[in-house]
Structure formats: structure tokens, C-alpha cells
Amino acid sequence: MESEYLISRRGAGIYLTTSGEKAAETIIRRHRIAERLLKDLFQMEPEQYEKIACEFEHI
């Protein structure tokens, strides 16, 4: 992640860069959209749609 400029190290901390924050927002958005699709359209239970949504966010 550091080589992709998504995080930076300062002192003992690790922080998201601006690019890292944008990437995180994109992943969260994909995950939430996938959850809504699976829940609303396919009427899946949380146990079912959570696992599948995790896979969707990486597509």
C-alpha cells in the first residue's frame, strides 16, 4: 500500500494519503451498493449478503 501511495508513515503512525482515502471511499461505496442489491433485489439475509458483498467490493 505504501508503494501505491495509499498510506504514509509518520513517526509511529500509519496514515491514509489523499489517494488512500479516495480508494477506501470507493471500496466502502462498492460494498454498500452490493449489500443493498443483494438485500433488496434478492432478499438475502445479512449472513448471506455480507460475504458476497465483500467479494463484490474487489471487482
N, CA, C and O atoms as a MOPAC input file, in Angstrom:
PM7 MOZYME 1SCF
protein

 N      0.81000 1    -1.18300 1     0.00000 1
 C      0.00000 1     0.00000 1     0.00000 1
 C      0.86400 1     1.26200 1     0.00000 1
 O      0.50400 1     2.28600 1    -0.58100 1
 N      1.99100 1     1.15900 1     0.65600 1
 C      2.89300 1     2.31500 1     0.67900 1
 C      3.46600 1     2.57100 1    -0.71200 1
 O      3.60200 1     3.72100 1    -1.12800 1
 N      3.79900 1     1.50600 1    -1.42700 1
 C      4.36500 1     1.67500 1    -2.77000 1
 C      3.32000 1     2.21100 1    -3.75500 1
 O      3.67300 1     2.77100 1    -4.79300 1
 N      2.05400 1     2.04100 1    -3.43100 1
 C      0.97600 1     2.57200 1    -4.27500 1
 C      0.53300 1     3.95900 1    -3.80700 1
 O     -0.43000 1     4.51800 1    -4.33200 1
 N      1.23900 1     4.51100 1    -2.81700 1
 C      0.96200 1     5.84200 1    -2.26400 1
 C     -0.42700 1     5.94300 1    -1.63900 1
 O     -1.06600 1     6.99400 1    -1.69500 1
 N     -0.89000 1     4.83900 1    -1.04200 1
 C     -2.18300 1     4.84800 1    -0.36400 1
 C     -2.03200 1     5.15000 1     1.12400 1
 O     -2.97100 1     5.61400 1     1.77200 1
 N     -0.84000 1     4.88100 1     1.65900 1
 C     -0.55900 1     5.16900 1     3.06400 1
 C      0.77300 1     5.89400 1     3.17600 1
 O      1.61200 1     5.83500 1     2.27700 1
 N      0.94600 1     6.57300 1     4.29500 1
 C      2.24600 1     7.18300 1     4.59500 1
 C      2.54900 1     6.92200 1     6.06100 1
 O      1.64300 1     6.76000 1     6.87800 1
 N      3.81500 1     6.88500 1     6.37400 1
 C      4.25000 1     6.66900 1     7.75900 1
 C      4.79100 1     7.97400 1     8.31000 1
 O      5.60400 1     8.64900 1     7.67700 1
 N      4.32400 1     8.31500 1     9.49900 1
 C      4.83300 1     9.49100 1    10.20500 1
 C      5.02100 1     9.09300 1    11.65300 1
 O      4.06400 1     8.76200 1    12.35300 1
 N      6.25800 1     9.12800 1    12.08700 1
 C      6.54700 1     8.69900 1    13.45200 1
 C      6.15100 1     7.24500 1    13.62100 1
 O      6.53900 1     6.39300 1    12.82100 1
 N      5.38700 1     6.96000 1    14.65400 1
 C      4.94000 1     5.59400 1    14.91000 1
 C      3.61100 1     5.29200 1    14.22700 1
 O      3.09700 1     4.17900 1    14.34100 1
 N      3.04500 1     6.27900 1    13.51300 1
 C      1.72000 1     6.10400 1    12.92100 1
 C      1.74900 1     5.79800 1    11.44000 1
 O      2.72500 1     6.06700 1    10.73900 1
 N      0.65400 1     5.23100 1    10.99000 1
 C      0.42700 1     4.97300 1     9.57000 1
 C     -0.87600 1     5.67300 1     9.20900 1
 O     -1.88600 1     5.50700 1     9.89300 1
 N     -0.85200 1     6.45400 1     8.13800 1
 C     -1.99500 1     7.27900 1     7.77000 1
 C     -2.35100 1     7.07400 1     6.30800 1
 O     -1.48700 1     6.78100 1     5.48100 1
 N     -3.64000 1     7.23000 1     5.99500 1
 C     -4.06800 1     7.20400 1     4.60700 1
 C     -3.66700 1     8.50900 1     3.93500 1
 O     -3.79100 1     9.58500 1     4.52000 1
 N     -3.18800 1     8.40200 1     2.70900 1
 C     -2.93700 1     9.58800 1     1.90100 1
 C     -4.27200 1    10.01900 1     1.29200 1
 O     -5.28700 1     9.35000 1     1.48700 1
 N     -4.27500 1    11.10700 1     0.57100 1
 C     -5.49500 1    11.53300 1    -0.11800 1
 C     -5.95100 1    10.44600 1    -1.08400 1
 O     -7.14300 1    10.15300 1    -1.17600 1
 N     -5.00700 1     9.85200 1    -1.79900 1
 C     -5.33800 1     8.74800 1    -2.71500 1
 C     -5.87000 1     7.55000 1    -1.94900 1
 O     -6.79000 1     6.87200 1    -2.40800 1
 N     -5.29800 1     7.28900 1    -0.78800 1
 C     -5.75000 1     6.18700 1     0.05000 1
 C     -7.16200 1     6.39500 1     0.55200 1
 O     -7.95200 1     5.45300 1     0.60900 1
 N     -7.48500 1     7.63400 1     0.92000 1
 C     -8.84300 1     7.94600 1     1.36700 1
 C     -9.84000 1     7.75700 1     0.23800 1
 O    -10.92800 1     7.22200 1     0.45500 1
 N     -9.48300 1     8.18800 1    -0.96300 1
 C    -10.37200 1     8.01400 1    -2.11800 1
 C    -10.57700 1     6.53700 1    -2.42900 1
 O    -11.69100 1     6.11400 1    -2.73800 1
 N     -9.50500 1     5.75200 1    -2.34800 1
 C     -9.61000 1     4.31200 1    -2.59400 1
 C    -10.50400 1     3.65800 1    -1.54600 1
 O    -11.33200 1     2.81000 1    -1.87900 1
 N    -10.34300 1     4.04400 1    -0.29100 1
 C    -11.17000 1     3.49400 1     0.78400 1
 C    -12.63500 1     3.85400 1     0.58100 1
 O    -13.50900 1     3.00900 1     0.77300 1
 N    -12.91500 1     5.09300 1     0.19500 1
 C    -14.29300 1     5.51900 1    -0.06500 1
 C    -14.91100 1     4.71400 1    -1.19600 1
 O    -16.08200 1     4.34200 1    -1.12800 1
 N    -14.13100 1     4.44300 1    -2.23700 1
 C    -14.61600 1     3.65000 1    -3.36500 1
 C    -14.94800 1     2.23100 1    -2.92800 1
 O    -15.98200 1     1.68800 1    -3.31600 1
 N    -14.08500 1     1.63100 1    -2.12800 1
 C    -14.31600 1     0.26800 1    -1.64700 1
 C    -15.56500 1     0.22000 1    -0.77600 1
 O    -16.38900 1    -0.68200 1    -0.92400 1
 N    -15.71300 1     1.18000 1     0.12700 1
 C    -16.88800 1     1.21700 1     1.00300 1
 C    -18.15700 1     1.40100 1     0.17800 1
 O    -19.16900 1     0.75200 1     0.44200 1
 N    -18.10800 1     2.27700 1    -0.81300 1
 C    -19.28000 1     2.51300 1    -1.66400 1
 C    -19.67300 1     1.24300 1    -2.41200 1
 O    -20.85200 1     0.89400 1    -2.46600 1
 N    -18.69400 1     0.55500 1    -2.98800 1
 C    -18.98600 1    -0.69800 1    -3.69700 1
 C    -19.60900 1    -1.72300 1    -2.76400 1
 O    -20.55000 1    -2.42600 1    -3.13400 1
 N    -19.07800 1    -1.80200 1    -1.55700 1
 C    -19.58800 1    -2.76000 1    -0.57700 1
 C    -21.04400 1    -2.44100 1    -0.23500 1
 O    -21.88400 1    -3.34000 1    -0.21000 1
 N    -21.34300 1    -1.19000 1     0.02400 1
 C    -22.71100 1    -0.79700 1     0.39200 1
 C    -23.69100 1    -1.00700 1    -0.75600 1
 O    -24.81900 1    -1.44900 1    -0.53600 1
 N    -23.27100 1    -0.69400 1    -1.97100 1
 C    -24.13300 1    -0.92300 1    -3.13300 1
 C    -24.41100 1    -2.41100 1    -3.29000 1
 O    -25.54800 1    -2.80700 1    -3.54300 1
 N    -23.38800 1    -3.23000 1    -3.14100 1
 C    -23.56400 1    -4.67900 1    -3.25000 1
 C    -24.51000 1    -5.18800 1    -2.16800 1
 O    -25.37100 1    -6.02300 1    -2.44400 1
 N    -24.35900 1    -4.69400 1    -0.93900 1
 C    -25.26100 1    -5.09800 1     0.14600 1
 C    -26.70900 1    -4.76100 1    -0.19500 1
 O    -27.59700 1    -5.59900 1    -0.04100 1
 N    -26.94600 1    -3.53800 1    -0.65700 1
 C    -28.31600 1    -3.12300 1    -0.97700 1
 C    -28.89200 1    -3.96100 1    -2.11000 1
 O    -30.05300 1    -4.36600 1    -2.05300 1
 N    -28.09900 1    -4.22200 1    -3.12800 1
 C    -28.54900 1    -5.04000 1    -4.24700 1
 C    -28.96000 1    -6.42300 1    -3.76500 1
 O    -30.04800 1    -6.90500 1    -4.08100 1
 N    -28.08600 1    -7.05200 1    -3.00200 1
 C    -28.35000 1    -8.41300 1    -2.54000 1
 C    -29.51300 1    -8.46300 1    -1.55500 1
 O    -30.30100 1    -9.40900 1    -1.57200 1
 N    -29.62400 1    -7.46200 1    -0.70600 1
 C    -30.70000 1    -7.42200 1     0.28400 1
 C    -32.03500 1    -7.08600 1    -0.36900 1
 O    -33.02300 1    -7.79300 1    -0.16900 1
 N    -32.06700 1    -6.01400 1    -1.14500 1
 C    -33.32900 1    -5.51700 1    -1.69000 1
 C    -33.83400 1    -6.31400 1    -2.88500 1
 O    -35.02600 1    -6.60900 1    -2.97800 1
 N    -32.94800 1    -6.65800 1    -3.78500 1
 C    -33.37200 1    -7.33700 1    -5.00500 1
 C    -33.51100 1    -8.84100 1    -4.81100 1
 O    -34.44800 1    -9.45400 1    -5.32200 1
 N    -32.57900 1    -9.43200 1    -4.07500 1
 C    -32.57900 1   -10.88300 1    -3.90500 1
 C    -33.06600 1   -11.33400 1    -2.53200 1
 O    -33.08800 1   -12.53000 1    -2.24200 1
 N    -33.45800 1   -10.37800 1    -1.68400 1
 C    -33.97300 1   -10.65000 1    -0.34100 1
 C    -33.10400 1   -11.62500 1     0.46200 1
 O    -33.61200 1   -12.54700 1     1.10000 1
 N    -31.80600 1   -11.40700 1     0.41900 1
 C    -30.88500 1   -12.24700 1     1.18600 1
 C    -30.81300 1   -11.76300 1     2.62800 1
 O    -31.09200 1   -10.60100 1     2.92400 1
 N    -30.44000 1   -12.65800 1     3.50100 1
 C    -30.22700 1   -12.34200 1     4.90900 1
 C    -28.81200 1   -11.76800 1     5.07200 1
 O    -27.93800 1   -12.01200 1     4.24000 1
 N    -28.59300 1   -10.99800 1     6.16200 1
 C    -27.27100 1   -10.37900 1     6.36400 1
 C    -26.09800 1   -11.36300 1     6.31400 1
 O    -25.03800 1   -11.03500 1     5.78100 1
 N    -26.28000 1   -12.54400 1     6.85700 1
 C    -25.18600 1   -13.52800 1     6.84000 1
 C    -24.80400 1   -13.89400 1     5.41400 1
 O    -23.63500 1   -14.14200 1     5.11600 1
 N    -25.80400 1   -13.92400 1     4.53400 1
 C    -25.55200 1   -14.28000 1     3.14500 1
 C    -24.93600 1   -13.11900 1     2.36900 1
 O    -23.90900 1   -13.27500 1     1.70900 1
 N    -25.57600 1   -11.95400 1     2.45800 1
 C    -25.12700 1   -10.86100 1     1.60100 1
 C    -23.82400 1   -10.22400 1     2.05400 1
 O    -23.12100 1    -9.63000 1     1.23600 1
 N    -23.48800 1   -10.32700 1     3.31200 1
 C    -22.24300 1    -9.71300 1     3.79100 1
 C    -21.01600 1   -10.35800 1     3.13900 1
 O    -20.10300 1    -9.66100 1     2.69600 1
 N    -21.00500 1   -11.68100 1     3.08600 1
 C    -19.86600 1   -12.38600 1     2.49400 1
 C    -19.73900 1   -12.06800 1     1.00200 1
 O    -18.64300 1   -11.81200 1     0.50300 1
 N    -20.85400 1   -12.08700 1     0.31100 1
 C    -20.83600 1   -11.82300 1    -1.12800 1
 C    -20.45400 1   -10.36800 1    -1.40300 1
 O    -19.71000 1   -10.08700 1    -2.34300 1
 N    -20.96300 1    -9.44200 1    -0.58400 1
 C    -20.63100 1    -8.02100 1    -0.75700 1
 C    -19.13300 1    -7.79100 1    -0.59700 1
 O    -18.55700 1    -6.95500 1    -1.29400 1
 N    -18.50300 1    -8.51800 1     0.30700 1
 C    -17.04400 1    -8.40200 1     0.48100 1
 C    -16.31000 1    -8.78600 1    -0.80100 1
 O    -15.29100 1    -8.18700 1    -1.14500 1
 N    -16.82800 1    -9.77600 1    -1.49600 1
 C    -16.21400 1   -10.18800 1    -2.75400 1
 C    -16.45800 1    -9.14100 1    -3.84700 1
 O    -15.56400 1    -8.85300 1    -4.64200 1
 N    -17.65900 1    -8.57900 1    -3.88200 1
 C    -18.00900 1    -7.58000 1    -4.89100 1
 C    -17.12900 1    -6.34200 1    -4.81400 1
 O    -16.77900 1    -5.77200 1    -5.84800 1
 N    -16.77000 1    -5.92300 1    -3.63000 1
 C    -16.03700 1    -4.66300 1    -3.48600 1
 C    -14.66100 1    -4.70700 1    -4.14200 1
 O    -14.04200 1    -3.66400 1    -4.35200 1
 N    -14.17800 1    -5.90500 1    -4.46700 1
 C    -12.85600 1    -6.04500 1    -5.08200 1
 C    -12.92100 1    -6.19700 1    -6.60000 1
 O    -11.89300 1    -6.35300 1    -7.25900 1
 N    -14.11700 1    -6.15000 1    -7.13900 1
 C    -14.28300 1    -6.30000 1    -8.59400 1
 C    -14.04700 1    -4.96900 1    -9.27200 1
 O    -14.13800 1    -4.87500 1   -10.49600 1

